[in-house]
Amino acid sequence: MMGNTFGRMFRITTSGESYSGGFRKNKGIPAELYGGLLTIVDGVPPGIKITSELIQKELDKRRPGQSRLDTPRKETDRVYVFSGVMENDFSTGAPVGLIIPNNDIEDAQIEKHRSYKDILRPGQAAYTYYKKYGQYADWLGAGRASGRETAARVAGGAIAQAVLDTMGIDVIGFVSELHGIKSCDITYEMAKTNYRRNELNCPDLEKADEMIEDILKVKAQGDTCGGVIEVIARGVPAGLGEPVFDKLSATIAHGIMSIGAVKGIEFGDGFDLTRMKGSESNDKPYFDKASGRVRFETNRAGGLLGGISNGEDIRIRVAVKPTPTISIPQSTVDVGKLENTTCQFKTRNDPSICPRIYPVCEAMVRIAILDAIYMAGGYKTVTDIDEKWDRI
Ligand SMILES: Cc1cc2nc3c(=O)[nH]c(=O)nc-3n(C[C@H](O)[C@H](O)[C@H](O)COP(=O)(O)O)c2cc1C
């Protein structure tokens, strides 16, 4: 399996899946090391304070079993810092290694998965994984296609944020739409004030109640629903992103689109721009005497021009599909017998992925931005353009 690294200069490499550690039980291996997730973070500068508590705070946002809106699976998602950090928790500049053991590997659970391993779950990645990995494909809890894989990214993203903190860059994600129920327009300030004030992390507190009620109704029907996540990055300097193929918009989209269940991304007003005239969609620049910088009257472009950051907030919207595993009977294929069949799953899944996916979106945006900062910094060392362009 290739493609387990994201980023060029600041990058994370992840490994691990849901339950494969269950097959290494009782072989003289300490319980914490049966299996789980690993993250190696490359490009961490020396002198950054990295504690397991700092990473745990981020992981706890996506940890399952916390509310009525997510899976009752008991994954503790406890993280251990394994390398790259020394006295007083300061990074040494070496790669930071993180381990997240999975202690929720019950034999009964493994056998349950084995009993329907040949039955393709509609909406899940099993068919395409069987195409690529054949009889060796991980059938136990979706393997690398499992939502659990995203914990490793969130751990890496927490370290990216620790570096971004030193530069005054903040990245915040939240739910803005669920199953067609839309929140009001949410500003950065509103998102900060109401961050995680409800189980869904929707800053529009009134609409959040409506959305939560809807999820519970859908859950009671054995069904699931999707929604929209928004991410705002504030304090991002202008000039990040490398034309042409490595635009910042392209690397952010790469990171976001690599998350399971994500079906689309918009920057700024995105698809709404297609319904406007140029006179309505253009963000007009003005010279702001107070800051000595070029600013923009509006931010329909979502903080990017030519794929390069323009100094305004980077704003994205992410489309998240309904959780594929549902308890309602569906038609499918038994790939063992090669015949059509029906399936009905009674598993511990999320009625909506939205309350757990926003920290994953935050993590990928953090990594993409920090990586772009390193790239832009490297490029700058070999240019001699007038300092004026730096200031404005
Ligand atoms: C945080 C998170 C949690 C998820 N939880 C579940 C789940 O409980 N059940 C499920 O069927 N899919 C879940 N998924 C979705 C699958 O990972 C994903 O839909 C599947 O691999 C198919 O990939 P695709 O939707 O990108 O095509 C989750 C994804 C994420 C990011």
The ligand as a Gaussian input file, in Angstrom:
#p B3LYP/6-31G(d) Opt

LIG

0 1
 C      -14.034000       9.936000      11.661000
 C      -14.675000       8.925000      10.744000
 C      -15.531000       7.952000      11.287000
 C      -16.130000       7.003000      10.449000
 N      -16.971000       6.072000      11.006000
 C      -17.575000       5.155000      10.202000
 C      -18.470000       4.168000      10.758000
 O      -18.700000       4.114000      11.974000
 N      -19.052000       3.289000       9.900000
 C      -18.826000       3.332000       8.534000
 O      -19.399000       2.519000       7.797000
 N      -18.005000       4.243000       7.992000
 C      -17.359000       5.150000       8.788000
 N      -16.518000       6.077000       8.225000
 C      -16.490000       6.210000       6.756000
 C      -15.578000       5.297000       6.010000
 O      -14.270000       5.457000       6.471000
 C      -15.676000       5.627000       4.492000
 O      -16.941000       6.072000       4.130000
 C      -15.412000       4.411000       3.691000
 O      -14.066000       4.041000       3.885000
 C      -15.617000       4.588000       2.180000
 O      -14.818000       5.630000       1.685000
 P      -15.462000       6.839000       0.889000
 O      -16.693000       7.201000       1.635000
 O      -14.419000       7.908000       0.940000
 O      -15.735000       6.322000      -0.503000
 C      -15.881000       7.015000       9.039000
 C      -15.001000       7.987000       8.506000
 C      -14.417000       8.938000       9.349000
 C      -13.486000       9.952000       8.731000

